[in-house]
């Protein structure tokens, strides 16, 4: 049995077991980071998982990003028109897409699609005793399965964030110029008014952190499924979504606050 894996399933009413689960999650995270620098690195697994996450998350990302972008720009442009500052719609669209829309869509998609798929995969392997078989063969499941998945989730989240930002700015331009009659030159000129390199860096850091955290939660719940068969795997998948959303939104608030202080200075 993995050293950080609880011997019994955690009860929702048992605080001590909840703390044990948090400790196990932290210990698995430490092990996963440690194995990043150990050889051999599972490059093939990393590439396969990256492609897998892209395949399950790309379409949902586009489906969520487009309507959310339209909603944000529509509301923002109405406010700017009331204030007589419609020419600043480009600044608002770029700032919103980079600082909030991109990372939030990344949260929704990575945790809702990518992390659940990873949890289901590892949970099924755990129920079929494939993880135990790896340990019997002397193969560390964290090095073989967890570390590549966490890194793949972080990389894909970063790429998805870039895609959402492009969709956000491009969609904001199309909607503002062709639907709400904003001057195209004013929109383009305002894009860099509030958004620069520091905001892009912070947005990328947030997205990568979201992916890493979602991957960690998914892998931990998948590997700690103990009994119950398909029902236990399903419960683990549901818990992955809830726990990942809770953690990611808290991290979003903290990193956003730190980023504001960083850019202000």
RODO-2510 file (C-alpha; in nm, 4 decimals, decimal comma):
residues 265
     n   res          X          Y          Z
     1     x     0,0000     0,0000     0,0000
     2     x     0,1209     0,3497    -0,0799
     3     x     0,2614     0,5182     0,2308
     4     x     0,0231     0,8140     0,2058
     5     x    -0,2865     0,6092     0,1217
     6     x    -0,5480     0,5850     0,4008
     7     x    -0,6246     0,2313     0,5121
     8     x    -0,9962     0,3000     0,5311
     9     x    -1,2172     0,5325     0,3300
    10     x    -1,2564     0,8724     0,4889
    11     x    -1,5942     0,9453     0,6472
    12     x    -1,7590     1,2782     0,5805
    13     x    -1,8306     1,3137     0,9522
    14     x    -1,4898     1,2123     1,0788
    15     x    -1,2611     1,5124     1,1136
    16     x    -0,9548     1,2993     1,1853
    17     x    -0,9982     1,1018     0,8654
    18     x    -1,0469     1,4263     0,6734
    19     x    -0,7168     1,5537     0,8114
    20     x    -0,5533     1,2228     0,7201
    21     x    -0,6814     1,2657     0,3648
    22     x    -0,5413     1,6194     0,3460
    23     x    -0,2082     1,4937     0,4784
    24     x    -0,2079     1,2118     0,2260
    25     x    -0,2795     1,4564    -0,0546
    26     x     0,0124     1,6713     0,0561
    27     x     0,2492     1,3739     0,0846
    28     x     0,1529     1,2493    -0,2603
    29     x     0,2152     1,5979    -0,3980
    30     x     0,5633     1,5991    -0,2436
    31     x     0,6369     1,2568    -0,3920
    32     x     0,5125     1,3683    -0,7345
    33     x     0,7352     1,6777    -0,7304
    34     x     1,0314     1,4690    -0,6168
    35     x     0,9923     1,2255    -0,9051
    36     x     0,9997     1,5089    -1,1601
    37     x     1,3760     1,5162    -1,1112
    38     x     1,4243     1,1374    -1,0964
    39     x     1,5194     0,9294    -1,3951
    40     x     1,3756     0,7731    -1,5952
    41     x     1,1121     1,0377    -1,6582
    42     x     0,7984     0,8894    -1,8136
    43     x     0,8031     1,1089    -2,1248
    44     x     0,5766     0,8809    -2,3268
    45     x     0,3139     0,8757    -2,0532
    46     x     0,3393     1,2540    -2,0269
    47     x     0,2791     1,3009    -2,3998
    48     x    -0,0053     1,0493    -2,4085
    49     x    -0,1793     1,2146    -2,1146
    50     x    -0,1309     1,5601    -2,2649
    51     x    -0,2981     1,4481    -2,5871
    52     x    -0,5706     1,2730    -2,3883
    53     x    -0,6535     1,5832    -2,1812
    54     x    -0,6510     1,8043    -2,4905
    55     x    -0,8901     1,5652    -2,6614
    56     x    -1,1425     1,5695    -2,3760
    57     x    -1,1054     1,9393    -2,2870
    58     x    -1,0619     2,1285    -2,6148
    59     x    -1,4242     2,1285    -2,7317
    60     x    -1,5702     2,2100    -2,3864
    61     x    -1,3215     2,4968    -2,3587
    62     x    -1,4429     2,6528    -2,6811
    63     x    -1,8089     2,5943    -2,5947
    64     x    -1,7674     2,7640    -2,2558
    65     x    -1,5339     3,0436    -2,3664
    66     x    -1,7478     3,1836    -2,6491
    67     x    -2,0753     3,2494    -2,4603
    68     x    -1,8925     3,3644    -2,1469
    69     x    -1,6904     3,6105    -2,3533
    70     x    -2,0030     3,7458    -2,5210
    71     x    -2,1772     3,7857    -2,1845
    72     x    -1,8848     3,9690    -2,0239
    73     x    -1,8336     4,2018    -2,3206
    74     x    -2,2042     4,2727    -2,3578
    75     x    -2,2372     4,3733    -1,9923
    76     x    -1,9139     4,5720    -1,9951
    77     x    -2,0018     4,7635    -2,3115
    78     x    -2,3423     4,8621    -2,1739
    79     x    -2,1723     5,0046    -1,8642
    80     x    -1,9084     5,1880    -2,0686
    81     x    -2,1742     5,3380    -2,2955
    82     x    -2,3594     5,4730    -1,9932
    83     x    -2,0354     5,6330    -1,8741
    84     x    -1,9550     5,7715    -2,2181
    85     x    -1,6399     5,5604    -2,2484
    86     x    -1,7320     5,3061    -2,5155
    87     x    -1,3878     5,3452    -2,6739
    88     x    -1,2390     5,1703    -2,3689
    89     x    -1,4183     4,8442    -2,4472
    90     x    -1,0965     4,6969    -2,5876
    91     x    -0,9148     4,7619    -2,2611
    92     x    -1,1936     4,5967    -2,0619
    93     x    -1,2217     4,2988    -2,2947
    94     x    -0,8485     4,2269    -2,2883
    95     x    -0,8140     4,2790    -1,9138
    96     x    -1,1149     4,0602    -1,8368
    97     x    -1,0082     3,7828    -2,0736
    98     x    -0,6505     3,7710    -1,9464
    99     x    -0,7054     3,8112    -1,5729
   100     x    -1,0365     3,6344    -1,5089
   101     x    -1,2179     3,4747    -1,8027
   102     x    -0,9205     3,2678    -1,9175
   103     x    -0,8289     3,1246    -1,5751
   104     x    -1,1925     3,0685    -1,4730
   105     x    -1,2754     2,8792    -1,7923
   106     x    -0,9576     2,6794    -1,7340
   107     x    -1,0852     2,5947    -1,3844
   108     x    -1,4187     2,4761    -1,5167
   109     x    -1,2833     2,2676    -1,8024
   110     x    -0,9699     2,1184    -1,6467
   111     x    -1,1497     2,0191    -1,3276
   112     x    -1,4768     1,9237    -1,4942
   113     x    -1,3452     1,7296    -1,7933
   114     x    -0,9731     1,6564    -1,7682
   115     x    -0,9454     1,5809    -1,3964
   116     x    -1,2538     1,3613    -1,3888
   117     x    -1,1227     1,1562    -1,6801
   118     x    -0,7895     1,1067    -1,5031
   119     x    -0,9631     1,0113    -1,1786
   120     x    -1,1861     0,7585    -1,3535
   121     x    -0,8863     0,6020    -1,5279
   122     x    -0,6775     0,5675    -1,2122
   123     x    -0,9790     0,4627    -1,0057
   124     x    -1,0591     0,1803    -1,2467
   125     x    -0,6962     0,0660    -1,2344
   126     x    -0,7026     0,0736    -0,8549
   127     x    -1,0233    -0,1304    -0,8345
   128     x    -0,8755    -0,3882    -1,0743
   129     x    -0,5633    -0,4092    -0,8515
   130     x    -0,3383    -0,2851    -1,1307
   131     x    -0,1802    -0,0304    -0,8936
   132     x    -0,1065    -0,3033    -0,6409
   133     x     0,0461    -0,5129    -0,9196
   134     x     0,2792    -0,2255    -1,0110
   135     x     0,3978    -0,2063    -0,6507
   136     x     0,4579    -0,5817    -0,6441
   137     x     0,6753    -0,5417    -0,9538
   138     x     0,8748    -0,2702    -0,7792
   139     x     0,7330     0,0138    -0,9916
   140     x     0,6354     0,3272    -0,8022
   141     x     0,2838     0,4308    -0,9144
   142     x     0,3543     0,7956    -0,8375
   143     x     0,6585     0,8056    -1,0631
   144     x     0,4963     0,5948    -1,3330
   145     x     0,1436     0,7390    -1,3379
   146     x     0,0942     1,0443    -1,1162
   147     x     0,3852     1,2739    -1,2035
   148     x     0,3283     1,2598    -1,5831
   149     x    -0,0443     1,3237    -1,5375
   150     x     0,0056     1,6222    -1,3084
   151     x     0,2571     1,7816    -1,5445
   152     x     0,0317     1,7121    -1,8422
   153     x    -0,2621     1,8769    -1,6652
   154     x    -0,0520     2,1844    -1,5889
   155     x     0,0744     2,2138    -1,9464
   156     x    -0,2680     2,1669    -2,1044
   157     x    -0,4235     2,4176    -1,8640
   158     x    -0,1629     2,6735    -1,9680
   159     x    -0,2366     2,6100    -2,3363
   160     x    -0,6126     2,6233    -2,2813
   161     x    -0,5752     2,9529    -2,0991
   162     x    -0,3928     3,0961    -2,4009
   163     x    -0,6711     2,9720    -2,6284
   164     x    -0,9404     3,1272    -2,4091
   165     x    -0,7573     3,4608    -2,4024
   166     x    -0,7382     3,4625    -2,7829
   167     x    -1,1070     3,3705    -2,8087
   168     x    -1,1925     3,6338    -2,5498
   169     x    -1,0138     3,9204    -2,7208
   170     x    -1,1154     3,8121    -3,0718
   171     x    -1,4742     3,7447    -2,9725
   172     x    -1,4873     4,0723    -2,7849
   173     x    -1,3703     4,2556    -3,0948
   174     x    -1,6260     4,0912    -3,3220
   175     x    -1,9130     4,1391    -3,0793
   176     x    -1,8227     4,4972    -2,9840
   177     x    -1,7496     4,6217    -3,3356
   178     x    -2,0163     4,4431    -3,5392
   179     x    -2,2967     4,4189    -3,2825
   180     x    -2,2534     4,7184    -3,0531
   181     x    -2,0952     4,9575    -3,3063
   182     x    -1,7730     5,0238    -3,1168
   183     x    -1,5007     5,1939    -3,3210
   184     x    -1,2574     4,9169    -3,4329
   185     x    -0,9509     5,1403    -3,4066
   186     x    -1,0424     5,2491    -3,0552
   187     x    -1,1006     4,8870    -2,9531
   188     x    -0,7634     4,7738    -3,0881
   189     x    -0,5840     5,0721    -2,9378
   190     x    -0,7250     5,0035    -2,5920
   191     x    -0,6193     4,6384    -2,5730
   192     x    -0,2805     4,7181    -2,4186
   193     x    -0,4099     5,0015    -2,2014
   194     x    -0,4641     4,7838    -1,8922
   195     x    -0,3075     4,4569    -2,0048
   196     x     0,0651     4,4048    -2,0405
   197     x     0,3319     4,1419    -1,9907
   198     x     0,2872     4,1209    -1,6090
   199     x    -0,0828     4,0404    -1,6479
   200     x    -0,0049     3,7733    -1,9072
   201     x     0,2565     3,6162    -1,6797
   202     x     0,0195     3,6095    -1,3826
   203     x    -0,2568     3,4624    -1,5977
   204     x    -0,0240     3,1860    -1,7154
   205     x     0,0884     3,1125    -1,3594
   206     x    -0,2720     3,0888    -1,2430
   207     x    -0,3665     2,8544    -1,5257
   208     x    -0,0669     2,6274    -1,4671
   209     x    -0,1402     2,6148    -1,0929
   210     x    -0,5036     2,5284    -1,1642
   211     x    -0,3985     2,2425    -1,3873
   212     x    -0,1449     2,1084    -1,1387
   213     x    -0,3905     2,1233    -0,8476
   214     x    -0,6702     1,9609    -1,0470
   215     x    -0,4302     1,6854    -1,1530
   216     x    -0,3146     1,6273    -0,7953
   217     x    -0,6705     1,6009    -0,6627
   218     x    -0,7746     1,3690    -0,9461
   219     x    -0,4777     1,1370    -0,9028
   220     x    -0,5159     1,1204    -0,5254
   221     x    -0,8849     1,0326    -0,5375
   222     x    -0,8262     0,7824    -0,8145
   223     x    -0,5507     0,6026    -0,6256
   224     x    -0,7357     0,5985    -0,2918
   225     x    -1,0441     0,4154    -0,4180
   226     x    -1,0512     0,1064    -0,2016
   227     x    -1,3738    -0,0892    -0,2323
   228     x    -1,7112    -0,0620    -0,3954
   229     x    -1,6253    -0,1263    -0,7579
   230     x    -1,7784     0,1004    -1,0191
   231     x    -1,9836     0,2863    -0,7583
   232     x    -1,6704     0,3797    -0,5637
   233     x    -1,5049     0,5057    -0,8817
   234     x    -1,8113     0,7151    -0,9616
   235     x    -1,8110     0,8649    -0,6129
   236     x    -1,4413     0,9463    -0,6462
   237     x    -1,5053     1,1239    -0,9773
   238     x    -1,7832     1,3333    -0,8228
   239     x    -1,5645     1,4219    -0,5254
   240     x    -1,2837     1,5195    -0,7596
   241     x    -1,5019     1,7847    -0,9233
   242     x    -1,6164     1,9272    -0,5893
   243     x    -1,2740     1,9289    -0,4231
   244     x    -1,0996     2,0643    -0,7311
   245     x    -1,3492     2,3485    -0,7730
   246     x    -1,3186     2,4420    -0,4055
   247     x    -0,9401     2,4445    -0,4158
   248     x    -0,9104     2,6183    -0,7502
   249     x    -1,1432     2,9068    -0,6718
   250     x    -0,9602     2,9703    -0,3438
   251     x    -0,6281     2,9666    -0,5277
   252     x    -0,7737     3,2008    -0,7891
   253     x    -0,8620     3,4587    -0,5228
   254     x    -0,5222     3,4327    -0,3526
   255     x    -0,3150     3,4499    -0,6707
   256     x    -0,5291     3,7337    -0,8070
   257     x    -0,4728     3,9361    -0,4892
   258     x    -0,0983     3,8708    -0,5038
   259     x    -0,0936     3,9561    -0,8740
   260     x    -0,2678     4,2876    -0,8144
   261     x    -0,0064     4,3817    -0,5568
   262     x     0,2708     4,2703    -0,7918
   263     x     0,1463     4,4693    -1,0900
   264     x     0,0688     4,7729    -0,8741
   265     x     0,4307     4,7862    -0,7634
***
